[in-house]
Amino acid sequence: MNNIFSKISLLILIGFLSILITANYTLAAKKTWTGTKNSDWSLGENWGDTAPEADDKVTIPTGLLNYPIINNGSFSVKDVQIEGTGSLTIAAGGTLTLSGKLIFLASTATVIQTGGILNVKDLKFTNVGTYNQSGSGSLLKISHDIKTMVVELLVQLAEQFNSQVQEVQVLGSTQAQINFITL
């Protein structure tokens, strides 16, 4: 009898935990910017249905008439991936926080910051993109380990110039020695 009661109690506990986990777990959506209406980041029509939320992965494609501008309010997403000639503008009064990565997929991909705040955990350049910052009050915050990020960027730059990184020595928090081999 005691064994049956223990099994029933365990099943009830597992069922209850499953309900709690399901209720609090949401899958990250993949959102693609369409810009069909205008350049307003917060307008759902520009995303196909609803604007992205904190756990969403955002793609800004190339070849559009309107590109997103954040000029009012604070928004959070997981990742932003900018393709081709795509761009993202953060203007005064706007804040964008990424819990994941800002990914440039082409050398012509651009982030323009004319004010406001961009909080990024990690940067990833598949091809070196462009980041333009102007205007008073513009602030870029990167919370990634800066040493690791510098090494990753150097490796990517070496690839752009048909070279290979032979050796990287981090000599403290502000210096690194890099030896390249030309291919």
N, C-alpha and C positions, 0 to 999 in steps of 0.2 A: 504494500500500500504506500509506504514511504517513497519507494522508487518511482511509482506511477505519479505521485504528487510532485516529485522533483522534476520529472520529465515534462509534466504539464506546466509547471512554473517556468521552466527553461523556455518552452515554446511560447508562452505568453510574453516573456521578457524579450525574446528574439523578435516576435511580431511587433511589440511596442517600439523597440529600437529601430526596426525597419521603417515604421511609420514616421518616426522622428527624423531619421536620416533622409527619407524621401521628401518630407515636407520642407526641409532646409536645403536640399541639394538642387541646384539648377544647372543645367548644361549651358556652357558658353555658346552664344550664337555667333555665327559669322555674318557680319554686316558689311555690305558693299555700298559705297557712296554712289548715288546716281546723279544727284544735283539737278533733278528734273524740274524743280520749282524755282530754286534760287541758291544762294551760298550759305544759308543758315544751318549750322551744324545740328541744332536742336529740333529742327522740323522733320518729323517722321517721313513725310513725302519724299524728302531728299535721300532717304535710305530704303525706299521701297515700301515700308510700312511704319515702323517705329524707329525712333532714334536709338543708338546703341546705349547699353548699360555697362555697369562696372566690370562684368566678367566677359564682355564681348570682344571678339577679335575683329578689327576694322580693316578693310581694304579700300584704298583710294586709287582707282584705276586711271589709266591714261586716256587721252582723247575726249575729254568732256568739255562742255561749255562752261559749267559752274563748278568750282572747287570749294570745299568747306572753309568757312571762316568762323572762328570762335571769338566773338567780340563782347559777349555778355554772359556771365554765369560761369559756374564750375561744372566740369564734366569729367567722368572717370571711365576708362575702358582698360582692357587688359593689354592689347597690342594694337599698334597702328602700322600698317604696311603700305608704303607708297610706291606705286608702279610707274614706269615710264616717265612721262612728263607731268604726272600727277603732283598736286601741291596741297599743303595744309597751311592756313594762316591763323596765327593766334594774335589777336589785337588787344589793345588796352581794354581792361575790364573782363577779359576772358582768362580762364584757367583750364588746362587739360592735364590730368594725372593718369599716367600709364603704370599699371602694376607689373607689366611685362616689358615688351620691347618696342622701340621705334625702329622700323626696318625700312631702309632705302633699297629698292630693287633695281634702280638704274641711276646712272650718273646724272640724269636730268631730273630725278625726283627731288622735291624741294619742300622744306619747312621754312616759312617766313614768320618771324616773330616781331611784331611792331608794338610791343607792349605785352602786358599780361604775363602769365606764368606757365611754364611747361615743366612738369615733374616727370622724370623718366627714370625707370629702374635700370634699363639697359639699352644700349645703342647697337645696331647691327647694320653694317654696310655691306651688302652683297656687291654692289658697285658704289663707289663713293658718290653720295648724293650731296646736296647743298643745304646748308643751314644758314639762313640770313637773319641776323638780329639787329634791329634798329629801334629807335624810340626810347624815351625814358620809361623806366619801370619794367623793361623786359628782363625776365629772370629765367634761366635754365638751370634746373636742379637735377643732377645725376646721382643716384644712390648706389650705382654699381661699383665694385672694387676698381678703382681708377687704374691701378697697375695692370690688372688683367685686361681692361679695356684698351689701354695704350698698346700693349703687346698685340692684341687681336687686330687693332687698326693698322699697326705696322706691318703685320703679315699680309693684310689685305692690300695695303699700298704697294708692297713688294710685288704682289701678284699683278697689279695694274701696270707695273713697269718691267714685266717679264723677268723678275728676279725671284730669288728664294731666300728666305731668312735662314742663315746658317746657325746663328747662335744669338740668344737674347739673355743678357745678364741685367737683372734689376739691382741697381746699386743704392737702394734706399727709396724713400718716398717720392723723390723728385728727379732721379736720374736713371737712365737705362743705357746700356751699350748694345748696339745691334750690328752684327756682321752680315752683310749680304753677299750672295753669289749671283753674278749675272748669268742667265741661262742662254 
